[in-house]
Amino acid sequence: MIYINKNFENTYIVFQNGMIMEEKLNDLIYENKRLKEEIERLRKYISLPGYERRALIEIYSKFAERSVSPIILTDEHEFILYANEAFCNLLGHSKENIVNKNLRQFTNREEFSSFQVNTELRKKGIASAYESILIKNDGTNIPVHISASPVLNDENKLICIMAIIMDLRPFLKSPENINKLNW
């Protein structure tokens, strides 16, 4: 049996066999207070705007990083939040030259309009696939197939858009078909 006697500064735990073990209650109180403060700090961090987006982007980027397919995450204004190495290689740019840039920098005006229309579909929770053109760093047009899906939170609010891209050049039969795309 355990008895606990409190003396203003110390706590004594008295065991049935008469042994007394002195514990510094202050250490436990301090540790408890420190943990409560840490929990509160984390609660505030989680409640900050964008936490949900950052967490989901981190999860999706871990999935995408090892993919051999080019993958990007964009926001509702067509800014690239994340690009995997395969996407960077496709366009011939470093990640630093792609992330936080707008997709309009990597396509032509007509195709960018198509991206904007498709972003409106993502805002409504609709996924789709379509063909488009991306522009490599040397100015070459790259025909691509894009499969884009909205990433929604529990309230069906758009967090970001995930796009998996397939380079269509290997599937074109002749250089003339590629040149037709280089308008």
C-alpha positions as CSV (number, residue, x, y, z in Angstrom):
1,M,0.0,0.0,0.0
2,I,1.2,3.5,-0.8
3,Y,0.5,6.6,1.3
4,I,1.3,10.1,0.0
5,N,2.1,12.8,2.6
6,K,2.5,16.3,1.4
7,N,4.8,18.7,3.2
8,F,4.8,22.2,1.7
9,E,8.0,21.8,-0.3
10,N,8.4,18.0,-0.6
11,T,6.2,15.0,-1.2
12,Y,6.9,11.8,0.7
13,I,5.8,8.5,-0.6
14,V,5.4,6.1,2.3
15,F,5.3,2.4,1.5
16,Q,3.6,-0.1,3.7
17,N,6.9,-1.5,4.8
18,G,7.9,1.8,6.3
19,M,10.4,2.9,3.6
20,I,10.1,6.6,2.7
21,M,11.2,7.8,-0.7
22,E,11.4,11.5,-1.1
23,E,10.4,12.9,-4.5
24,K,10.8,16.5,-5.5
25,L,7.3,17.4,-6.6
26,N,8.7,20.6,-8.1
27,D,10.5,18.6,-10.8
28,L,7.3,16.9,-11.8
29,I,5.3,20.1,-11.7
30,Y,7.9,21.9,-13.9
31,E,7.9,19.0,-16.4
32,N,4.1,19.0,-16.5
33,K,4.0,22.7,-17.1
34,R,6.7,22.5,-19.8
35,L,4.7,19.8,-21.6
36,K,1.5,21.8,-21.3
37,E,3.2,24.8,-22.8
38,E,4.6,22.6,-25.7
39,I,1.1,21.2,-26.4
40,E,-0.3,24.7,-26.4
41,R,2.5,25.9,-28.8
42,L,1.7,23.0,-31.1
43,R,-2.0,23.7,-31.0
44,K,-1.3,27.3,-32.0
45,Y,0.9,26.1,-34.8
46,I,-1.7,23.7,-36.1
47,S,-4.3,26.5,-36.1
48,L,-2.2,28.8,-38.2
49,P,-3.5,29.4,-41.7
50,G,-1.9,27.1,-44.2
51,Y,-0.9,24.4,-41.7
52,E,-3.2,21.9,-43.4
53,R,-1.8,22.8,-46.8
54,R,1.8,22.5,-45.7
55,A,1.1,19.1,-44.1
56,L,-0.7,17.7,-47.2
57,I,2.0,19.1,-49.6
58,E,4.6,17.4,-47.5
59,I,2.8,14.1,-47.7
60,Y,2.2,14.3,-51.4
61,S,5.7,15.5,-52.1
62,K,7.1,12.4,-50.3
63,F,4.9,10.2,-52.5
64,A,5.9,12.1,-55.7
65,E,9.6,12.5,-55.2
66,R,10.5,8.9,-56.2
67,S,8.0,8.8,-59.0
68,V,9.4,8.4,-62.5
69,S,6.4,10.4,-63.8
70,P,6.6,14.2,-63.7
71,I,4.4,15.4,-60.9
72,I,3.5,18.9,-59.7
73,L,1.4,20.4,-57.0
74,T,-0.2,23.8,-57.8
75,D,-2.4,26.3,-56.0
76,E,-5.7,27.8,-57.1
77,H,-3.8,30.5,-59.0
78,E,-1.6,28.1,-61.0
79,F,1.5,28.7,-58.9
80,I,3.7,25.6,-58.5
81,L,4.0,24.6,-54.9
82,Y,6.0,21.5,-55.5
83,A,7.7,19.8,-58.5
84,N,9.4,16.5,-58.5
85,E,12.8,15.8,-60.1
86,A,11.1,14.1,-63.2
87,F,9.1,17.4,-63.9
88,C,12.2,19.5,-63.5
89,N,14.1,17.2,-65.9
90,L,11.2,17.3,-68.4
91,L,11.4,21.1,-68.6
92,G,15.2,21.3,-68.2
93,H,15.0,23.5,-65.1
94,S,16.2,23.2,-61.5
95,K,13.6,23.1,-58.7
96,E,14.6,26.6,-57.7
97,N,13.5,27.8,-61.2
98,I,10.2,26.1,-61.0
99,V,8.8,26.1,-57.5
100,N,6.8,29.2,-56.6
101,K,6.6,30.2,-60.3
102,N,3.4,30.5,-62.2
103,L,2.6,27.8,-64.8
104,R,2.2,30.6,-67.4
105,Q,6.0,30.7,-67.5
106,F,6.2,27.1,-68.8
107,T,3.5,27.2,-71.5
108,N,2.0,29.5,-74.1
109,R,-0.9,31.9,-73.7
110,E,-3.5,29.6,-75.2
111,E,-2.5,26.6,-73.1
112,F,-2.4,28.7,-70.0
113,S,-6.0,29.7,-70.6
114,S,-6.8,25.9,-70.7
115,F,-4.9,25.5,-67.3
116,Q,-7.1,28.2,-65.8
117,V,-10.3,26.6,-67.0
118,N,-9.1,23.3,-65.6
119,T,-8.3,24.9,-62.3
120,E,-11.9,26.1,-62.0
121,L,-12.9,22.4,-62.4
122,R,-10.5,21.5,-59.6
123,K,-12.1,24.1,-57.3
124,K,-15.4,22.3,-57.8
125,G,-13.8,19.0,-56.9
126,I,-13.6,17.6,-60.4
127,A,-10.6,15.7,-61.7
128,S,-9.9,15.4,-65.4
129,A,-7.3,14.5,-68.0
130,Y,-6.3,16.6,-71.0
131,E,-3.5,17.3,-73.5
132,S,-1.5,20.4,-73.4
133,I,1.9,21.9,-74.3
134,L,4.7,22.7,-71.9
135,I,7.8,24.7,-72.9
136,K,11.3,23.5,-72.1
137,N,14.0,25.9,-71.0
138,D,15.4,25.9,-74.6
139,G,12.1,26.9,-76.1
140,T,11.0,23.5,-77.3
141,N,7.3,22.7,-77.1
142,I,6.6,19.4,-75.3
143,P,3.3,17.8,-75.9
144,V,2.0,16.3,-72.7
145,H,-1.0,14.5,-71.2
146,I,-2.0,15.9,-67.9
147,S,-4.1,14.0,-65.3
148,A,-5.1,16.5,-62.6
149,S,-6.9,16.0,-59.4
150,P,-8.0,18.3,-56.6
151,V,-6.7,17.7,-53.1
152,L,-9.6,18.7,-50.8
153,N,-9.8,19.0,-47.1
154,D,-12.6,17.6,-45.0
155,E,-14.8,20.6,-45.8
156,N,-14.3,20.0,-49.6
157,K,-12.1,23.1,-49.8
158,L,-9.3,23.0,-52.4
159,I,-5.9,22.6,-50.7
160,C,-3.9,22.2,-53.9
161,I,-4.0,20.4,-57.3
162,M,-1.9,17.4,-58.1
163,A,-1.0,16.9,-61.7
164,I,0.7,13.8,-63.1
165,I,2.2,14.6,-66.5
166,M,3.1,12.2,-69.3
167,D,5.5,13.3,-72.1
168,L,3.8,12.4,-75.4
169,R,6.9,12.8,-77.6
170,P,7.8,9.1,-77.5
171,F,4.4,8.3,-78.8
172,L,4.5,10.6,-81.8
173,K,5.4,8.7,-85.0
174,S,7.5,11.3,-86.8
175,P,9.4,14.5,-86.2
176,E,6.8,16.3,-88.4
177,N,4.1,15.6,-85.9
178,I,6.3,17.2,-83.2
179,N,7.1,20.2,-85.4
180,K,3.3,20.7,-85.9
181,L,3.2,21.2,-82.1
182,N,6.0,23.8,-82.2
183,W,3.8,26.7,-83.5
